[in-house]
Amino acid sequence: MGKFYEEIPENVMEWIPKQKVFWVSTAPLSRHGHVNVSPKGGDCFGVPDRRTFWYMDMTGSGNETISHLLEPGNGRITILFNAFEGPPRILRLWGKGRVLEYDSPEFNEIVSRENITTMPGTRSIIVVDIHQVGTSCGYQVPFFSFVDYRHVLEDHFRKKVERYEQGNEKESMDRYWALKNAWSMDGLPGMRRGLKAGKEFSIEPIEKMVGKMAPKKGALATAELHVAYVAIALLMVLVAILAATHPAFEYFPAQRRMQVLLSQVTSIPDRSPSAAGVL
């Protein structure tokens, strides 16, 4: 049955590296945003210790995970593993994710420390700082036999890098990131290198949603901020009125000034057409 831990159990530490596929789930903070689930394959992941998980993030047409992890106040991420052979098992790792973009000092440091072999098209290393681990039965998950890893993505970006190195500037990874990885489908900013390249090369990002619900760049975050600003402004007005009228504050100079102001406002003559003797 299901069990929870604050860190990865020792027997699970040995089980994780043997798996061939896992899933990554993230979401924006906004209630209007879209939850994202991405499958990851290959052997480019690791567990340096019982509270840390990392995986190599390959370039693709989407970048929801990166945008959600970089969103201020967010960073939530869940990693899901299933046992497709042997005893049944479901494993979830809950934590906060960090994006180490390609060729950044943090990226180069973890690649060296963990002896990671990067591939053409690698855009980042995602590091998960785990705060909760959960295992469950997995009795409903079917058996599957592993055949081989796909190499289509790796081969595609290897050829792309070769064309760039031969002098075709349009084949640069930064241009691709600007086109497809600079913004999420909800309009949240994504790869910093993609955003920078977009400005440098005047590259307009692709549309990732269609129809009336498709947001503009940054629209989701901006709308949430506007709501927050209005709520804060209303709260400040209520606090000011309370300070001006509550007996507990009657000896404070600020309250006396507020009371004078309120009395001046209420003493202004009524200039409405219904006022007696006016017009």
N, C-alpha and C positions, 0 to 999 in steps of 0.2 A: 504494500500500500504506500501512499505518499508520505515522504519524510522531508523535513526541512533542516538545513544546516547554515551556519554562518560562513563556512568555507567548504571547499571541495573535499569530500572524503578521500582518503588515500587510495582506496580501491577504484574510485571513479577517476582519479588522476591517471591511473594506468589504462583505464578504458577509453578515455577521450581521444588520445592520439591515434587509436586504431580505427576511428570512424572515418567514413568517406564523404559524408555530406552533413551539413547542419543548416539551420535557418536563423536569420537575424530579423528582429522586429523592433521598430521605433515608431514614434509619432510626434507631431508638433504639439506645442502647448495649447494652441487654439482648439476650441471645441468644433470649429468648422474645418479643421485640417483633416488630412487623410492618414490613417494608419498604414504603415508599410511593412511588408514581409518579403524578405529576399532569401533565396536559396544560395548556398555557397558550397562549392565542391573543391576537391583537390586536397593536398596534404600541407597547405601553406597556413597552418595555424599552430598554436602552442599554448601550454600552460606552465609558465615559468615558476609559479608557486600556487598555493591553494586559494589565493584571493585575486589572481590575475589571469586573464585570458587575452590572447591577441590573435588577429588574423590579417592576412594580406588582402587589401581591398583593390580589386582589379577595376580598370576603367570600363564603364558601360554607358548606355544611353541615359540611365537614371542616376541620381545621387541623393535619394531621399535620406538615407542613413546619415550621410555627412551633414546635410542641412539640419537635421533634427539634433544631432550631437553638438553642432556649433551654435544652435539657437541659445541666446542668453537665458539662463535659468532652467534649461532643459538638460540634455545629455542622457536621458533614460534609454536603456537598451536591454533587450532580453535575447539570450542565445538559447536555441533549442536543438538538442540532439535526440535521435531515435536509434534504438537497436534494431537492425534489420536482419541480424543473424545471432544465434546463441540465445541466451536468456533474454526475455523482454525487458526493456527499460526505456523510460523517457527522462531526460535530464534538462533542466532549465537553469540558466545562470542569469541572475538579475544584477544589474549594476549601472554604473555611470561610464559612458564611453568617451574616449579621447581620440581625436583625429590627428595623426602625425603625417602631414602631407609629404609627398615624394620629394626627396633631396633636402628636406629641412634638417636642421641640426638634430632634432629629436628623432626623426626618421632614421637618419644615418647612425645615430647612437644605438637604437634598438636593433637595427639590422646587424651591426657589428657585435653587440652583446649576445644576441640570440642566434647568431650565425645563420641569418635568413638569406636564402638565395632568391633575389627578386627576379621578376619576369618582365618582358616588354609589356607595357600597358599598366604596370603597377602605379596606382595613383596615391595610395596612402597605406599606412598600417593603422588598424583600429585596435586600441587597447581598452579592455573592459576592466574596471576596478570593481570587483564583485563584492556585494554586501549580503546576498542571499542565494542559496542553492536549493533546488528542489528536485527530488526524484519521485517518479510514480511508476505504476506497473507497466503500462504499454502493452497490455494484453490484446488490444484491438489492432495494433500495428502489424501488418503482414510481413512475411519473410520476403527478402529480396536478395538476389545474388549479384555481387559486384562483377562487372565485366571489365571496364577500363575508364580512365578519365578522358574527358573531351579535351582536345587541344586546339579547337577552332579559334577561340578568343586569343590565345597566346600566339598562334601563327598569324592571325590578322594583324595584331599590333607589332609583331616582329617585322613584318613586311612594311608596315607604315613607318616604323623607325628607320628602316633601311632606306626608304625613299627620301626621308627627311635628311638623313646623313649624306645622301647623294646630291643634295642641293635643292630639293623641293620644299620650300619654306611652308607651303600650305599644309604639309603633312605633319607639322609639329604637334606634339601632344598638348601643348598649351592652347593652341587654336581649337583643338577638339574639346578640351575641357571648357573653354570659353563658350563653345557652341552648345554643349550638352550637359555640362556639369557645374555651371555657374549658379543655377537657380533650381529650386525644387518645384514640384508640380503645384504647390500651394503658394509659390512666390517668395519662399525664404531663400536667402543667399546660401550658396554652397561652397565649392572649392575656392579658396582665396586666390590661388594661381589662375583659376578660370576667370574670376572676376577681374583680376589685374590684366590678363591677356585680352579680355573682352574690350576693356577701355583702350588698351595699347593698339590693338588691331581693328578697332571699330567693328566688332563681331556681334551681331544681333542673335541672342540665344533662341533656340527652337521653342515652339509652343508645345507644352506638355499636357495641357488640358484644352478642351474645345467646348464651345457652347456658352451659355449665359453665365455659368458658374465658374468659368475660367478666370482666375485672378490675375491682376497685373503684378509685375515684379515688386516684391515687398509689400503688397497690398494687405496680406493677411496680418503681418506683424504690425503695420501701421494702424489698421482698424482696431486691433486689440489695444494699442497704446492710446488711441483717441478715447476709447471707452474708459480706460484707467484714468486718464487726465480729467475727464468729466466727473468721475466718481470722487476723485481727490478734491476737486474744486468744491463740489457739493458738501463734502465732509468738512472742509475748512470753513465754509459759510455757517454750517450748523454749530461748529465749535465756537465760532465768533459770537453767534447769537446767544449760546448758552453762557459764555463768559460775560456777556453784557447784561443778562437778566437773572442769573442764578444768585441767590442770597450769599452763597459761600464766597463769591468773588466781589462783594460790594465794596470792600476796602482797597481793592487794587486800582491804581490809577488808570490802567488800561480799560477797566470796566466803566469807570466814570466817563472817560472820553467816548466810549462806545454808546453809553446812555445819552450823552449830549447829542451825538450824531443821530441816534434814532429819534430823539425828541424833535430835532430840527426837521427830519424827514416827515414825521407825522404832523408837524405844524404847518406844512406847506398848504396854502389855500387850494381848495378843490376847484379846478378850472373846467370841469366837465360841463356839458350843456345842461345837465339836470340840476346843477347846483343852483340854489335859490338866489335871486338877485343878480345872476350873471347873464350877460348878453341880454 
